[in-house]
Amino acid sequence: MLKLYTFEIPSSKSQKILSIPQDFLESEDITVLEGTLHLDIDRSDHMIHIKSMVTSTLELQCDRSLDKFQYSVQRELDIIYKEGLKEEEYDLHSSFKRLEQHQQTLEFEQDVRDMLLLSLPPKRIHPRYLDDDGNPTELLNEQFGSFIEDSEAVDPRWEALKNLKN
């Protein structure tokens, strides 16, 4: 799906655009309406440096009303494939991966999936439930009927218990 063949990458700077399929996230609540992966590739003899940009529109389900709404995502990640790297390192904005000498493909599926899922808000709230600053509005609190506390009336059984105490 989202992969490049190493023999197709020229040994200089190049660009590649890959499309993200709709069933990419394999989730019932999240659908990829449209998505692209822009790759700026800089290849040298022992290293491949890729600056990736994911631009996507997702369809999410609201946690409050279960209505569907669209959410736009735009994330960047630097991926560096390097020969002779002993262990792979991951950071919030970059990733260092091992490049084997005879490696045929570079796969981006897991990195793109992580970028999309980590960019989702913890509470998926439809925009109509958000105020101008993007904060959730309070739910309408209505009281049905009236609640009148009758402090004057005392249960006669309670009075009988008080008389036993005295």
N, CA, C and O atoms as a DFTB+ gen file, in Angstrom:
664 C
 N C O
     1  1       0.830      -1.194       0.000
     2  2       0.000       0.000       0.000
     3  2       0.871       1.252       0.000
     4  3       1.105       1.845      -1.053
     5  1       1.347       1.653       1.166
     6  2       2.169       2.856       1.271
     7  2       3.627       2.439       1.382
     8  3       4.187       2.373       2.476
     9  1       4.226       2.162       0.244
    10  2       5.624       1.750       0.261
    11  2       6.323       2.243      -0.994
    12  3       5.699       2.529      -2.015
    13  1       7.627       2.332      -0.881
    14  2       8.486       2.708      -1.998
    15  2       9.514       1.611      -2.203
    16  3       9.976       0.986      -1.248
    17  1       9.860       1.389      -3.439
    18  2      10.947       0.465      -3.736
    19  2      12.248       1.256      -3.757
    20  3      12.321       2.323      -4.366
    21  1      13.261       0.737      -3.099
    22  2      14.519       1.476      -2.982
    23  2      15.200       1.670      -4.328
    24  3      15.903       2.662      -4.522
    25  1      15.008       0.744      -5.258
    26  2      15.653       0.887      -6.562
    27  2      14.989       1.964      -7.418
    28  3      15.567       2.391      -8.418
    29  1      13.774       2.416      -7.042
    30  2      13.095       3.493      -7.765
    31  2      13.516       4.885      -7.289
    32  3      13.242       5.879      -7.961
    33  1      14.177       4.958      -6.138
    34  2      14.558       6.249      -5.572
    35  2      15.889       6.682      -6.177
    36  3      16.885       5.973      -6.037
    37  1      15.923       7.833      -6.846
    38  2      17.195       8.299      -7.414
    39  2      18.156       8.750      -6.309
    40  3      17.726       9.096      -5.209
    41  1      19.445       8.742      -6.605
    42  2      20.445       9.109      -5.598
    43  2      20.641      10.626      -5.553
    44  3      21.761      11.122      -5.673
    45  1      19.575      11.327      -5.385
    46  2      19.580      12.783      -5.226
    47  2      18.248      13.155      -4.582
    48  3      17.596      12.301      -3.981
    49  1      17.847      14.386      -4.696
    50  2      16.568      14.800      -4.124
    51  2      15.437      14.492      -5.095
    52  3      15.568      14.663      -6.307
    53  1      14.332      14.035      -4.534
    54  2      13.158      13.734      -5.353
    55  2      11.905      13.876      -4.498
    56  3      11.980      14.027      -3.279
    57  1      10.757      13.825      -5.159
    58  2       9.476      13.912      -4.469
    59  2       8.565      12.808      -4.957
    60  3       8.644      12.363      -6.102
    61  1       7.700      12.378      -4.058
    62  2       6.744      11.327      -4.398
    63  2       5.462      11.616      -3.631
    64  3       5.507      12.052      -2.481
    65  1       4.324      11.374      -4.264
    66  2       3.022      11.543      -3.615
    67  2       2.289      10.211      -3.677
    68  3       2.110       9.633      -4.749
    69  1       1.867       9.733      -2.507
    70  2       1.111       8.486      -2.407
    71  2      -0.272       8.806      -1.854
    72  3      -0.422       9.707      -1.029
    73  1      -1.274       8.073      -2.306
    74  2      -2.631       8.293      -1.792
    75  2      -2.934       7.264      -0.707
    76  3      -2.484       6.120      -0.760
    77  1      -3.706       7.708       0.269
    78  2      -4.085       6.859       1.397
    79  2      -5.461       6.287       1.098
    80  3      -6.393       7.053       0.853
    81  1      -5.622       4.956       1.109
    82  2      -6.933       4.363       0.801
    83  2      -7.963       4.622       1.905
    84  3      -7.606       4.928       3.043
    85  1      -9.247       4.494       1.550
    86  2     -10.325       4.782       2.502
    87  2     -10.380       3.794       3.660
    88  3     -10.731       4.180       4.775
    89  1     -10.049       2.553       3.429
    90  2     -10.116       1.547       4.494
    91  2      -8.782       1.399       5.221
    92  3      -8.521       0.354       5.817
    93  1      -7.953       2.408       5.181
    94  2      -6.601       2.336       5.716
    95  2      -6.571       2.115       7.224
    96  3      -5.756       1.328       7.706
    97  1      -7.436       2.787       7.980
    98  2      -7.393       2.701       9.437
    99  2      -8.117       1.483       9.991
   100  3      -7.953       1.165      11.169
   101  1      -8.897       0.804       9.193
   102  2      -9.590      -0.424       9.595
   103  2     -10.385      -0.225      10.882
   104  3     -10.293      -1.032      11.807
   105  1     -11.159       0.844      10.934
   106  2     -11.952       1.153      12.109
   107  2     -13.381       1.451      11.681
   108  3     -13.617       1.982      10.596
   109  1     -14.328       1.105      12.541
   110  2     -15.730       1.387      12.244
   111  2     -16.059       2.861      12.477
   112  3     -16.911       3.426      11.790
   113  1     -15.381       3.484      13.449
   114  2     -15.681       4.864      13.820
   115  2     -14.944       5.892      12.972
   116  3     -15.359       7.048      12.902
   117  1     -13.846       5.479      12.321
   118  2     -13.007       6.422      11.586
   119  2     -12.895       5.966      10.138
   120  3     -12.542       4.820       9.862
   121  1     -13.199       6.875       9.220
   122  2     -13.079       6.591       7.793
   123  2     -12.210       7.667       7.164
   124  3     -12.380       8.852       7.450
   125  1     -11.288       7.263       6.316
   126  2     -10.461       8.215       5.580
   127  2     -11.242       8.626       4.336
   128  3     -11.435       7.816       3.429
   129  1     -11.693       9.880       4.287
   130  2     -12.413      10.364       3.113
   131  2     -11.444      10.649       1.976
   132  3     -11.684      10.268       0.830
   133  1     -10.361      11.314       2.299
   134  2      -9.301      11.550       1.323
   135  2      -8.006      11.723       2.100
   136  3      -8.003      12.224       3.225
   137  1      -6.919      11.307       1.495
   138  2      -5.646      11.431       2.174
   139  2      -4.484      11.270       1.221
   140  3      -4.513      10.438       0.315
   141  1      -3.459      12.078       1.437
   142  2      -2.249      11.982       0.627
   143  2      -1.034      12.003       1.537
   144  3      -1.051      12.581       2.624
   145  1       0.007      11.363       1.065
   146  2       1.287      11.332       1.750
   147  2       2.309      11.944       0.804
   148  3       2.634      11.358      -0.229
   149  1       2.815      13.124       1.156
   150  2       3.829      13.811       0.354
   151  2       5.194      13.444       0.917
   152  3       5.435      13.593       2.115
   153  1       6.079      12.970       0.064
   154  2       7.414      12.568       0.491
   155  2       8.457      13.410      -0.228
   156  3       8.485      13.453      -1.458
   157  1       9.312      14.078       0.535
   158  2      10.493      14.752       0.003
   159  2      11.680      13.874       0.364
   160  3      12.028      13.745       1.538
   161  1      12.295      13.276      -0.632
   162  2      13.309      12.250      -0.419
   163  2      14.679      12.808      -0.784
   164  3      14.859      13.415      -1.840
   165  1      15.638      12.591       0.107
   166  2      17.031      12.959      -0.138
   167  2      17.866      11.701       0.100
   168  3      18.023      11.255       1.237
   169  1      18.391      11.142      -0.968
   170  2      19.120       9.878      -0.864
   171  2      20.608      10.116      -1.080
   172  3      21.021      10.794      -2.021
   173  1      21.399       9.539      -0.181
   174  2      22.853       9.541      -0.335
   175  2      23.315       8.086      -0.356
   176  3      22.487       7.178      -0.429
   177  1      24.616       7.858      -0.292
   178  2      25.140       6.496      -0.410
   179  2      24.728       5.589       0.745
   180  3      24.428       4.415       0.526
   181  1      24.710       6.107       1.964
   182  2      24.448       5.260       3.129
   183  2      23.217       5.682       3.925
   184  3      22.993       5.191       5.032
   185  1      22.429       6.577       3.372
   186  2      21.307       7.096       4.135
   187  2      20.205       7.583       3.188
   188  3      20.476       8.066       2.089
   189  1      18.963       7.444       3.643
   190  2      17.815       8.006       2.931
   191  2      17.052       8.857       3.940
   192  3      16.562       8.344       4.945
   193  1      16.952      10.154       3.671
   194  2      16.239      11.085       4.544
   195  2      14.915      11.445       3.870
   196  3      14.894      11.955       2.750
   197  1      13.827      11.175       4.560
   198  2      12.494      11.412       4.006
   199  2      11.738      12.363       4.926
   200  3      11.557      12.087       6.112
   201  1      11.304      13.475       4.367
   202  2      10.410      14.388       5.081
   203  2       9.008      14.091       4.574
   204  3       8.701      14.294       3.399
   205  1       8.172      13.613       5.464
   206  2       6.829      13.212       5.045
   207  2       5.790      14.169       5.616
   208  3       5.938      14.690       6.722
   209  1       4.748      14.383       4.844
   210  2       3.627      15.232       5.244
   211  2       2.337      14.490       4.919
   212  3       2.059      14.181       3.761
   213  1       1.561      14.211       5.951
   214  2       0.270      13.549       5.772
   215  2      -0.816      14.615       5.810
   216  3      -0.918      15.374       6.774
   217  1      -1.614      14.668       4.772
   218  2      -2.764      15.562       4.705
   219  2      -3.981      14.690       4.457
   220  3      -4.053      13.970       3.461
   221  1      -4.940      14.763       5.380
   222  2      -6.073      13.851       5.274
   223  2      -7.335      14.492       5.835
   224  3      -7.281      15.374       6.692
   225  1      -8.462      14.030       5.331
   226  2      -9.768      14.381       5.876
   227  2     -10.409      13.088       6.356
   228  3     -10.617      12.153       5.583
   229  1     -10.716      13.055       7.640
   230  2     -11.287      11.859       8.256
   231  2     -12.748      12.104       8.601
   232  3     -13.150      13.232       8.888
   233  1     -13.527      11.049       8.569
   234  2     -14.910      11.122       9.029
   235  2     -14.962      10.426      10.377
   236  3     -14.693       9.229      10.484
   237  1     -15.312      11.192      11.407
   238  2     -15.367      10.679      12.770
   239  2     -16.807      10.634      13.258
   240  3     -17.693      11.267      12.683
   241  1     -17.024       9.882      14.319
   242  2     -18.343       9.806      14.934
   243  2     -18.295      10.556      16.256
   244  3     -17.413      10.319      17.081
   245  1     -19.246      11.461      16.453
   246  2     -19.300      12.288      17.656
   247  2     -19.593      11.421      18.878
   248  3     -20.439      10.527      18.833
   249  1     -18.878      11.699      19.974
   250  2     -19.100      10.958      21.214
   251  2     -20.410      11.341      21.892
   252  3     -20.969      10.544      22.645
   253  1     -20.904      12.543      21.637
   254  2     -22.143      12.996      22.281
   255  2     -23.388      12.578      21.517
   256  3     -24.322      12.016      22.089
   257  1     -23.391      12.860      20.214
   258  2     -24.624      12.672      19.448
   259  2     -24.572      11.510      18.465
   260  3     -25.589      11.178      17.856
   261  1     -23.414      10.889      18.299
   262  2     -23.182       9.799      17.346
   263  2     -23.362      10.246      15.900
   264  3     -23.496       9.410      15.007
   265  1     -23.366      11.565      15.659
   266  2     -23.415      12.094      14.298
   267  2     -22.024      12.018      13.681
   268  3     -21.017      12.074      14.386
   269  1     -21.978      11.891      12.370
   270  2     -20.706      11.865      11.647
   271  2     -20.283      13.300      11.340
   272  3     -21.123      14.152      11.049
   273  1     -18.972      13.563      11.408
   274  2     -18.443      14.867      11.022
   275  2     -17.045      14.696      10.449
   276  3     -16.390      13.676      10.661
   277  1     -16.598      15.719       9.714
   278  2     -15.293      15.664       9.062
   279  2     -14.246      16.371       9.916
   280  3     -14.504      17.416      10.512
   281  1     -13.047      15.767       9.957
   282  2     -11.937      16.294      10.747
   283  2     -10.697      16.287       9.864
   284  3     -10.330      15.252       9.309
   285  1     -10.055      17.443       9.737
   286  2      -8.870      17.557       8.882
   287  2      -7.604      17.346       9.702
   288  3      -7.490      17.818      10.834
   289  1      -6.654      16.626       9.105
   290  2      -5.386      16.309       9.761
   291  2      -4.253      16.705       8.827
   292  3      -4.293      16.441       7.626
   293  1      -3.243      17.343       9.404
   294  2      -2.033      17.656       8.649
   295  2      -0.860      17.492       9.609
   296  3      -0.716      18.267      10.555
   297  1      -0.022      16.482       9.367
   298  2       1.098      16.156      10.254
   299  2       2.363      15.953       9.445
   300  3       2.321      15.553       8.282
   301  1       3.498      16.240      10.087
   302  2       4.804      16.052       9.465
   303  2       5.618      15.065      10.284
   304  3       5.467      14.974      11.502
   305  1       6.487      14.325       9.597
   306  2       7.391      13.395      10.265
   307  2       8.632      13.232       9.406
   308  3       8.538      13.041       8.193
   309  1       9.794      13.310      10.038
   310  2      11.059      13.039       9.363
   311  2      11.442      11.595       9.635
   312  3      11.469      11.157      10.785
   313  1      11.734      10.866       8.582
   314  2      12.166       9.472       8.703
   315  2      13.554       9.373       8.085
   316  3      13.766       9.774       6.941
   317  1      14.487       8.839       8.847
   318  2      15.854       8.685       8.361
   319  2      16.188       7.200       8.373
   320  3      16.226       6.570       9.430
   321  1      16.427       6.651       7.192
   322  2      16.882       5.272       7.048
   323  2      18.394       5.323       6.917
   324  3      18.928       5.987       6.028
   325  1      19.084       4.616       7.811
   326  2      20.534       4.702       7.839
   327  2      21.132       3.306       7.920
   328  3      20.637       2.451       8.654
   329  1      22.198       3.081       7.165
   330  2      22.899       1.797       7.206
   331  2      23.722       1.705       8.480
   332  3      24.246       2.709       8.963
   333  1      23.834       0.496       9.023
   334  2      24.670       0.255      10.188
   335  2      24.097       0.745      11.497
   336  3      24.803       0.763      12.505
   337  1      22.844       1.141      11.515
   338  2      22.214       1.610      12.746
   339  2      21.914       0.401      13.623
   340  3      21.295      -0.559      13.164
   341  1      22.353       0.440      14.894
   342  2      22.189      -0.721      15.768
   343  2      20.759      -0.852      16.283
   344  3      20.203      -1.951      16.292
   345  1      20.174       0.234      16.704
   346  2      18.779       0.164      17.150
   347  2      18.001       1.358      16.617
   348  3      18.538       2.449      16.427
   349  1      16.729       1.115      16.385
   350  2      15.867       2.151      15.822
   351  2      15.391       3.074      16.933
   352  3      15.152       2.634      18.058
   353  1      15.257       4.353      16.612
   354  2      14.822       5.352      17.582
   355  2      13.606       6.085      17.032
   356  3      13.505       6.351      15.834
   357  1      12.691       6.402      17.934
   358  2      11.487       7.132      17.542
   359  2      11.359       8.371      18.403
   360  3      11.651       8.344      19.599
   361  1      10.927       9.438      17.799
   362  2      10.745      10.712      18.467
   363  2       9.372      11.235      18.044
   364  3       8.705      10.642      17.196
   365  1       8.970      12.329      18.632
   366  2       7.673      12.903      18.276
   367  2       7.649      13.404      16.836
   368  3       6.621      13.325      16.164
   369  1       8.779      13.917      16.367
   370  2       8.827      14.504      15.030
   371  2       9.755      13.770      14.075
   372  3       9.823      14.121      12.897
   373  1      10.468      12.766      14.553
   374  2      11.403      12.073      13.667
   375  2      11.519      10.606      14.051
   376  3      11.132      10.185      15.141
   377  1      12.059       9.859      13.125
   378  2      12.210       8.425      13.310
   379  2      13.501       7.987      12.621
   380  3      13.727       8.316      11.456
   381  1      14.343       7.250      13.333
   382  2      15.568       6.698      12.763
   383  2      15.369       5.202      12.598
   384  3      15.095       4.495      13.568
   385  1      15.508       4.725      11.379
   386  2      15.280       3.312      11.099
   387  2      16.500       2.705      10.434
   388  3      17.275       3.389       9.765
   389  1      16.648       1.424      10.630
   390  2      17.769       0.685      10.070
   391  2      17.521       0.413       8.593
   392  3      16.430      -0.002       8.201
   393  1      18.531       0.650       7.788
   394  2      18.473       0.368       6.359
   395  2      19.424      -0.786       6.083
   396  3      20.644      -0.635       6.165
   397  1      18.857      -1.930       5.759
   398  2      19.681      -3.096       5.433
   399  2      20.279      -2.911       4.047
   400  3      19.730      -2.193       3.212
   401  1      21.393      -3.557       3.816
   402  2      22.111      -3.354       2.562
   403  2      21.305      -3.812       1.350
   404  3      21.381      -3.194       0.288
   405  1      20.543      -4.878       1.496
   406  2      19.778      -5.417       0.366
   407  2      18.274      -5.196       0.536
   408  3      17.469      -5.951      -0.008
   409  1      17.903      -4.178       1.280
   410  2      16.487      -3.899       1.526
   411  2      15.834      -3.396       0.245
   412  3      16.339      -2.479      -0.403
   413  1      14.709      -4.003      -0.112
   414  2      14.024      -3.685      -1.367
   415  2      12.959      -2.601      -1.224
   416  3      12.755      -1.805      -2.141
   417  1      12.275      -2.569      -0.071
   418  2      11.146      -1.642       0.089
   419  2      11.274      -0.818       1.370
   420  3      11.895      -1.239       2.346
   421  1      10.675       0.350       1.333
   422  2      10.512       1.207       2.506
   423  2       9.012       1.340       2.733
   424  3       8.289       1.853       1.879
   425  1       8.555       0.876       3.883
   426  2       7.117       0.887       4.165
   427  2       6.782       2.006       5.143
   428  3       7.498       2.238       6.116
   429  1       5.678       2.692       4.863
   430  2       5.259       3.845       5.656
   431  2       3.916       3.632       6.337
   432  3       3.405       4.544       6.987
   433  1       3.342       2.461       6.202
   434  2       1.986       2.232       6.707
   435  2       1.871       2.492       8.204
   436  3       0.973       3.214       8.638
   437  1       2.763       1.915       8.992
   438  2       2.661       2.059      10.441
   439  2       2.906       3.505      10.874
   440  3       2.235       4.004      11.777
   441  1       3.860       4.172      10.238
   442  2       4.137       5.570      10.589
   443  2       2.945       6.470      10.277
   444  3       2.595       7.333      11.082
   445  1       2.326       6.279       9.127
   446  2       1.166       7.095       8.744
   447  2      -0.018       6.778       9.648
   448  3      -0.739       7.686      10.062
   449  1      -0.227       5.512       9.956
   450  2      -1.323       5.120      10.850
   451  2      -1.131       5.767      12.225
   452  3      -2.081       6.284      12.812
   453  1       0.105       5.733      12.731
   454  2       0.380       6.351      14.029
   455  2       0.152       7.856      13.991
   456  3      -0.418       8.421      14.925
   457  1       0.594       8.511      12.917
   458  2       0.402       9.960      12.808
   459  2      -1.078      10.320      12.791
   460  3      -1.490      11.276      13.449
   461  1      -1.879       9.568      12.050
   462  2      -3.310       9.869      11.965
   463  2      -4.012       9.620      13.299
   464  3      -4.804      10.449      13.748
   465  1      -3.728       8.498      13.925
   466  2      -4.417       8.168      15.169
   467  2      -3.990       9.070      16.323
   468  3      -4.802       9.402      17.185
   469  1      -2.717       9.467      16.341
   470  2      -2.258      10.349      17.413
   471  2      -2.715      11.792      17.228
   472  3      -2.663      12.579      18.172
   473  1      -3.152      12.142      16.044
   474  2      -3.626      13.508      15.817
   475  2      -5.112      13.666      16.139
   476  3      -5.631      14.782      16.125
   477  1      -5.791      12.576      16.425
   478  2      -7.217      12.658      16.759
   479  2      -7.403      13.247      18.148
   480  3      -6.593      12.993      19.039
   481  1      -8.450      14.024      18.346
   482  2      -8.704      14.563      19.687
   483  2      -9.162      13.449      20.625
   484  3      -9.779      12.481      20.181
   485  1      -8.864      13.578      21.917
   486  2      -9.294      12.537      22.864
   487  2     -10.813      12.398      22.939
   488  3     -11.339      11.293      23.066
   489  1     -11.510      13.531      22.857
   490  2     -12.973      13.514      22.818
   491  2     -13.381      13.964      21.431
   492  3     -13.101      15.094      21.031
   493  1     -14.028      13.103      20.714
   494  2     -14.464      13.428      19.351
   495  2     -15.832      14.084      19.431
   496  3     -16.859      13.413      19.530
   497  1     -15.824      15.417      19.385
   498  2     -17.055      16.179      19.556
   499  2     -17.361      16.918      18.262
   500  3     -16.495      17.580      17.689
   501  1     -18.598      16.797      17.812
   502  2     -19.057      17.472      16.591
   503  2     -18.834      18.978      16.733
   504  3     -19.026      19.521      17.822
   505  1     -18.433      19.664      15.664
   506  2     -18.164      21.109      15.756
   507  2     -19.350      21.946      16.232
   508  3     -19.143      23.042      16.753
   509  1     -20.564      21.475      16.074
   510  2     -21.700      22.281      16.545
   511  2     -21.779      22.304      18.077
   512  3     -22.487      23.138      18.642
   513  1     -21.063      21.399      18.752
   514  2     -21.018      21.387      20.212
   515  2     -19.781      22.095      20.752
   516  3     -19.482      21.990      21.942
   517  1     -19.057      22.816      19.892
   518  2     -17.864      23.548      20.313
   519  2     -18.134      25.042      20.230
   520  3     -18.866      25.499      19.352
   521  1     -17.537      25.811      21.153
   522  2     -17.687      27.263      21.085
   523  2     -16.652      27.842      20.125
   524  3     -15.963      27.094      19.431
   525  1     -16.540      29.163      20.082
   526  2     -15.647      29.828      19.130
   527  2     -14.178      29.502      19.378
   528  3     -13.373      29.529      18.447
   529  1     -13.821      29.194      20.628
   530  2     -12.435      28.875      20.966
   531  2     -12.115      27.400      20.796
   532  3     -10.975      26.989      21.011
   533  1     -13.093      26.599      20.415
   534  2     -12.875      25.171      20.233
   535  2     -13.092      24.352      21.494
   536  3     -12.779      23.162      21.518
   537  1     -13.621      24.967      22.537
   538  2     -13.899      24.259      23.782
   539  2     -15.319      23.705      23.745
   540  3     -16.209      24.331      23.171
   541  1     -15.540      22.541      24.349
   542  2     -16.891      21.963      24.356
   543  2     -17.866      22.835      25.144
   544  3     -17.537      23.341      26.217
   545  1     -19.049      23.000      24.604
   546  2     -20.087      23.742      25.317
   547  2     -20.739      22.811      26.322
   548  3     -20.727      21.589      26.170
   549  1     -21.302      23.415      27.343
   550  2     -21.964      22.624      28.372
   551  2     -23.289      22.099      27.832
   552  3     -23.948      22.741      27.015
   553  1     -23.648      20.948      28.298
   554  2     -24.946      20.402      27.925
   555  2     -26.045      21.207      28.608
   556  3     -25.838      21.775      29.680
   557  1     -27.178      21.248      27.993
   558  2     -28.308      21.986      28.538
   559  2     -28.830      21.241      29.762
   560  3     -29.241      20.084      29.671
   561  1     -28.807      21.907      30.884
   562  2     -29.291      21.304      32.124
   563  2     -30.695      21.822      32.400
   564  3     -30.875      22.979      32.778
   565  1     -31.663      20.982      32.215
   566  2     -33.046      21.359      32.471
   567  2     -33.584      20.517      33.612
   568  3     -33.253      19.339      33.748
   569  1     -34.420      21.141      34.430
   570  2     -35.089      20.406      35.492
   571  2     -36.559      20.291      35.123
   572  3     -37.199      21.268      34.734
   573  1     -37.061      19.120      35.249
   574  2     -38.455      18.882      34.933
   575  2     -39.228      18.761      36.242
   576  3     -38.851      17.996      37.130
   577  1     -40.305      19.519      36.347
   578  2     -41.067      19.525      37.581
   579  2     -40.421      20.485      38.571
   580  3     -39.471      21.190      38.231
   581  1     -40.928      20.509      39.769
   582  2     -40.359      21.406      40.775
   583  2     -39.968      20.591      41.994
   584  3     -40.597      19.592      42.342
   585  1     -38.921      21.052      42.616
   586  2     -38.438      20.404      43.820
   587  2     -38.565      21.414      44.947
   588  3     -37.791      22.368      45.028
   589  1     -39.538      21.199      45.809
   590  2     -39.763      22.107      46.929
   591  2     -39.444      21.336      48.194
   592  3     -40.045      20.305      48.496
   593  1     -38.490      21.863      48.911
   594  2     -38.110      21.207      50.155
   595  2     -39.027      21.725      51.259
   596  3     -39.057      22.919      51.558
   597  1     -39.748      20.830      51.837
   598  2     -40.699      21.202      52.879
   599  2     -40.028      20.965      54.224
   600  3     -40.078      19.869      54.780
   601  1     -39.397      22.024      54.734
   602  2     -38.669      21.883      55.998
   603  2     -39.616      21.946      57.201
   604  3     -39.249      21.523      58.297
   605  1     -40.817      22.466      57.006
   606  2     -41.771      22.594      58.102
   607  2     -42.402      21.251      58.464
   608  3     -42.615      20.960      59.641
   609  1     -42.696      20.442      57.464
   610  2     -43.381      19.183      57.734
   611  2     -42.371      18.147      58.205
   612  3     -41.332      17.954      57.575
   613  1     -42.675      17.487      59.304
   614  2     -41.805      16.463      59.872
   615  2     -42.619      15.185      59.982
   616  3     -43.789      15.198      60.364
   617  1     -41.983      14.109      59.645
   618  2     -42.630      12.808      59.692
   619  2     -43.046      12.504      61.139
   620  3     -42.227      12.634      62.049
   621  1     -44.298      12.104      61.364
   622  2     -44.748      11.831      62.741
   623  2     -43.974      10.687      63.395
   624  3     -43.856      10.657      64.620
   625  1     -43.462       9.777      62.639
   626  2     -42.671       8.688      63.226
   627  2     -41.372       9.233      63.812
   628  3     -40.886       8.753      64.836
   629  1     -40.822      10.242      63.145
   630  2     -39.585      10.851      63.634
   631  2     -39.847      11.585      64.959
   632  3     -39.013      11.553      65.864
   633  1     -40.998      12.238      65.066
   634  2     -41.383      12.914      66.306
   635  2     -41.526      11.912      67.447
   636  3     -41.128      12.194      68.577
   637  1     -42.087      10.755      67.156
   638  2     -42.256       9.730      68.193
   639  2     -40.898       9.235      68.676
   640  3     -40.726       8.971      69.865
   641  1     -39.934       9.107      67.769
   642  2     -38.589       8.678      68.164
   643  2     -37.902       9.737      69.021
   644  3     -37.182       9.403      69.962
   645  1     -38.121      11.011      68.700
   646  2     -37.519      12.082      69.492
   647  2     -38.096      12.091      70.912
   648  3     -37.372      12.357      71.871
   649  1     -39.393      11.803      71.051
   650  2     -40.020      11.769      72.374
   651  2     -39.470      10.628      73.211
   652  3     -39.348      10.772      74.427
   653  1     -39.136       9.505      72.605
   654  2     -38.551       8.382      73.348
   655  2     -37.176       8.733      73.890
   656  3     -36.787       8.261      74.959
   657  1     -36.442       9.556      73.161
   658  2     -35.094       9.947      73.560
   659  2     -35.139      10.826      74.805
   660  3     -34.269      10.707      75.668
   661  1     -36.144      11.714      74.919
   662  2     -36.250      12.636      76.054
   663  2     -36.788      11.902      77.213
   664  3     -36.962      12.482      78.284
